[in-house]
Amino acid sequence: MIAAARQSAQQARARTAEHLLAVRLDQLSGQNPTRDAKATASDSRAQRLAEYAARALPGEVVEA
């Protein structure tokens, strides 16, 4: 009876570990598109800020 309980517990631990690994892999695979989208948004934001920084301020004399 004790051996059966140990075997059952071991099987439960293995199933739990497999489930947790599968969940974590799903989380990690789901992060890549988000990270890429954030990088693209960040790049476009940096570009817009650079363009704004290059503009002359109102009342500022621009030398050509």
N, C-alpha and C positions, 0 to 999 in steps of 0.2 A: 504494500500500500504506500509506503514512504517512497519507494522507487518510482511509482506511477506519478506521485505528486511532484517529485523532482523533475521528471521528464516533462510533465505538463507545464511546470513553471519555466523550464528551459525553452520549450516551444513558444510559450507566451512572450518571453524576453526576445526571442529571435523575431517573432512577428512584429513586436513593438519596434525593434530596431529597424527592420525593413520598412515599416510604415514611416517612421521618423525620417529615415534617409530619403524615401520617395518624396515626402512633403518638402524637405529641405532642397532637394534637387529641383522641384517645381518652383520653389521660391527663387532660387538662383537663376533658373532659366528665364523667369519672368522679369528679372531685374535688368537684363541686357538691353531690351528695347527702351526701357525707361531711361537708363543711363545714356543711351545714344540720343534720345529725344532731348534730354536735359543738356547734353553737350551741344547739340545743334541750336537750341534756344539760347544757351549761354554765348555761343559764338556769334549769333546774329545780334544779340544784345550788346556784346563787346564792339561789334562793327558799328552799330547805331550810335553807341556812346562816342566812339572815335570820330564819327562824322559830325556829331553835335559839338564835340570839343574843337573841331577844325573850323567851325563857323565863327564869324565875327560877332561880337556882342553888339547890341544896339548902342549907337553913338561911338563905337570904336572905329578908328581910322585903319583901313586896310591898305597896306603897301603892296603894290603889284610887283 
